């Protein structure tokens, strides 16, 4: 029973992540950067309840011009109620950054997802999501997520 519930939880979680990405998707189709930007996110192995969750974000700029990112959207999600209806979504939160990635290079920064991990996620597997976006949120340069264990 647990395996089935966990599988269903993961399917719903991936759906929510996709929905998060679609909500902030590029709308004009004429981006200078197209599909040349790659965002990767790495979570720590675990995070304690009540402490901040910081993740490592790498952005690769495959475009022929420098890329400046000034806004990131971040979120944390997990099953707070031990049921499909109990999914908790904390965010999206806007993070102001000053990040320039030179052409054909990558850059790494540590980004705060949330200041205090909620106690309702204790003992759960949670997902941290990061989206690099234009300042007006109309263009998405890339979205990525990572999984983290929340401990007491």
N, C-alpha and C positions, 0 to 999 in steps of 0.2 A: 504494500500500500504506500509506504514512504517513497519508494522509487518512482511510482506512478505520479504521486503528488509533486515530487521534486522535478520530474520531467515536465509536467504541465506548468509548474512555476517558471522553469527556464524558458519554455516556449512563450509564455506571457511576457516575461522579462525582455526577451529579444524583440518581441512585438513592440513593447514600450520604447525600447531603444530606437527601433526603426521609426516609430512615430515621432519621437523627439527629433531625430535627424530630418524627417520630412517636414516637420513644422518650421524648420529654419533653413530649408533647402534653397539653393540659388534659384531665383525666379526668372531671370532674364535670358539665361542660356548663352550669353555673350561675354562671359567672364574672360578677362585677360589671362587668367591662370588655368582655366579649363580643369582638366583632371591631373595637373602636374604637381599638385600639393598633396603630401602624404602626412597624416597625423598619426602618431603612435603614442599610446599611454601605457605606463607601467605602474601598477599598484605595489605597495609594500605587501609582504606575506600576510600581515594581519594588522588590525588597528583596534585600540582599546576604546570602549564606550566612554564618552565624555571628553575625548581628546580630538585634536584636529586630524583630518585626513588630507595629507598632501600626496600628490602623485607626480611622477616624472613624465613630462610631455616633450616629445621630439617632433619638430615639424621639418619636413624635407621640402625644399623649394626647387622643383625641377623646371621652373619657368626661366626665361632668359632675362628677366628683370628682378630686382630686389623686391621682396615681399615684406610689408609692414603689417603686423597684427596688433590691434589696439583693444580688441574685445575677444573674450572667450566666454562661452556659456558652459556651466558645469552643473552636474546633478549627481545625486546618490539615490539609489533605489534598492529595495529589499523587501522581503516578505515579513512584515511586522506582525501579521495576525495569524500566521501558520495556516492560511487558507488562500485560495485563489483570489478571494475578495479582499484579502488583507495586505495587498501590495502597497508599500509606502514609497512615495516619490518626493524626495527633498530637493527642491530646485524647480526649474533651472535658476541658477544664480549667475549674475553677470560679474565677470572679473576683468578689470581694466589692467592691461599689460602694455608695456612698451617693448615690442619685440620685432626686430628687423632680421630677416633671414636672407643672406646674400643669395644671388642667383646660383643655382646648381650646388647648393650647400644645405646643411641641416643645422639645427640649433636645438639645444635642450634647456628647459626651464622646469623648476619645481612650481607646481600650481596647487593652491589650496582649494579643495573641493567643498569642505564644510568645516566650520570652526569647532563644533562639538558633535561627534557621532552620536545619534540618538540611542538611548537605552533600549528602545523597542527593537533594535537590530542586534542585540546581544545574542551570540550563539548562532548567528545567521551568516550566510554568504551574501554579500552585497555587490552591487555593480556601480562603479564610478564612471561617469560619462563626461567627455570633454568635446566641445565643438568650437573650432576656430571660425570666426564669423567677421563679416564687415561691421563697421561701427553702427550701421543702421539695422543690422540683423537680417538684411535682405539677401545676402550672399553667404553661402556656407562654403568654406574652404576645405573642411574635412571634419569628420566625427569619428571618435574611437572610444573604446571602453576597456575597462579591466575589472577583474574580479578580486575581491578582498574578503577575508574572514574577519568578522567582528567578534572580539572577545571581551569578557568582563574585566 
